[in-house]
Amino acid sequence: MNKKPPAFNPSRRDTLKKTGAALLGGLMPLGLAAAPSFTPGPHSRTYRRPNASSPAGKRMLKFYAKAVRAMLALPPEDPRNWYRHAIIHTLDCPHGNWWFLPWHRAYLGWFEQICRDLSGYPHFALPYWDWTAEPKLPDGMFDDVLDPNHEAYIPTASDFDNRLRAAIANAGYWTSPGGVFNRNSQYGQLLARSMRFEQDLMFDILTDPSGRMFYEQPGARGLRRERPEFNAATTDSVSKATILAALAAPDYATFGSPKSSNHFTAAGFGILEAKPHNSVHRCVGSRDCNFVEARGFMTDMLSPVDPIFFLHHGNMDRLWDVWERKQKRLGLPTLPDGVELRTDLPDEHKSAAEKATDYYRWAREPLLFFVDQQGAPVTATTAGAYASMAAFSYDYEPGSGEEAVPRTNTRPRARPAGPRSFPGTVLSRRVTGEKPASAAVAVPAATIEAAVSSGTTLVANITLNFNNMAHDPYVVVLNGPDDIAMIDANSPFYLGTIMMFGKHRHSGALTFALPLGEKLGAAGASQRTSSDGTLRVRVVPLHAAMGHHGMGDAGAVELLGVDVEVY
């Protein structure tokens, strides 16, 4: 009998109410099967990445484990060492901006080549985790070294310090090339992130009192084999309706998160990053997927220590490919504005018009920390080098979301006449446990009906202003009763959970995109607060929605704005 997944982990509510504190603050693996038969994917791709739970994917996980074991065994002076490779993400990874997708494509692509070399299997292709079809941790990811609680991993923070500190200090990150400072060097980028030397990095990893990144065994992962399922909030975040709403995005910046000044500054989160990406990280990296008790590397910037990281991001990359194929079938752009003006001319010969495009700025962003299968710095060091899967010659075994791609070339659906955006009015700004922040948005009834009946996508853009130390999850409620204390992810009034991934560089005003269409359809007319279709949106800390008032650090967060967008 299948049990209904908890909404916000109610099995732990009694414990939380009693304690209160939880809301503060080179051998062949045994059983290795014969190598999977190699079948190139379409479009002259050389490698096909399988679903981790398909027969081919389960076999490929054996080779994945062999590669992980080999990386764990490498000395820390080797950039391919498991922890050294994970630290690339800690140092450089973008979140909340439009470089999120190409950076992770590059990180996975070079990692896959390392695994191909160290596994000894020349056709190795990194499996992906289709969490829409399988909203629980794949069982094979608890086997052998695919579980970060395995004895092959470094078990304690002090052991990590003893083994890694000297290698990190001597890694070459902390000096200017040739003794001449360059902002577009590794050291220049680290200084811009207020990371001056290895002591700053090791402080973040090992001793930061606001929450360190290293998780000691047996707490290296939050989900357990005996309880691998998502809670209801995460299941909602990875649902088919959520994925199809993300895939409906009309342009790259809407799909891949907003523009920002550089790849280490957050601006906001599109549906794909705000919901499945952040929720899965926090679910796997918290005790039994309760979001609030950090337990496991996946909750923060050292998340690649957990091998599930790469399968999670494989699915994100696969959905980028699905979206691109949808766009091409509809004759719509797949990259930032201005790509049609792109030339291969040297910069000094490029036109002013080309240099003024979004694509020019996006494609030139320097990504400087990747290493190849030999551990050497890669030569492809700009975001534009990873705009296509051709960079690593792979494709994917089909998975969830493929229905978004038209079978034949066609025209985009005609947009209904009228406004495309409806600004709201903030009624209460401060997000506290005792009283939620709130806003009202007047949306014409015809627009709401179109979203419910004809496939028009409605998205609520929620803008919050964060203090540096505010990292709690927040529940967004759409209309419903005045008393929202017992509204959880199974309620028709639940719109979504806003949560951060990682704690660095996520401050100031950030916008989160949450799809509205399915929510309006599920609750019908009860979702409207007046005859003109005005919607009431409220934001409350998750612990308050669970009935734990006065807990957490959410008092520093403000609701700056809400608008509803149609596409």
Buried (B, 14 or more C-beta within 10 A) or exposed (E): EEEEBBBBBBEBBEEBEEEEEBBEBEEEBEEBEEBBEBEBBEEEBEBBBBBBBBEBBBBBBBBBBBBBBBBBBBEBEBBBBBBBBBBBBBBBBBBBBBBBBBBBBBBBBBBBBBBBBBBBBEBBBBBBBBBBBBBBBBEBBBBBBBBBBBEBBBBEBEEBBEBBBEBBBEBEBBEEEEEEEEEEBBBBBBBEBEBEBBBBBBEBBBEBEEBBBBBBBEBBBBBBEEEBBBBBBBBBBBBEBBBBBBBBBBBBBBBBBBBBEBBBBBBBBBBBBBBBBBBBBBBBBBBBBBBBBBBBBBBBBBBBBBBBBBBBBBBBBBBBBBBBBBBBBBEBBBBBBBBEBBEEEEEEEBEEEBEEBBBBBBBEBBBBBBBBBEBEEBEBBBBBBBBBBEBBBBBBBEBBBEEBBBEEEEEEEEEEEEEEEBEBEBBBBBBBBEEBBBBBBBBEEEBBEBBBEEEBBBBBBBBBBBBEEBBBBBBBBBBBEEEBEEBBBBBBBBBBBBBBBBBBBBBEBBBBBBBBBBBBBBBEEEBBBEEEBBBBBBBBBBBBBBEBEEBBBBBBBBBBBBBBBBB
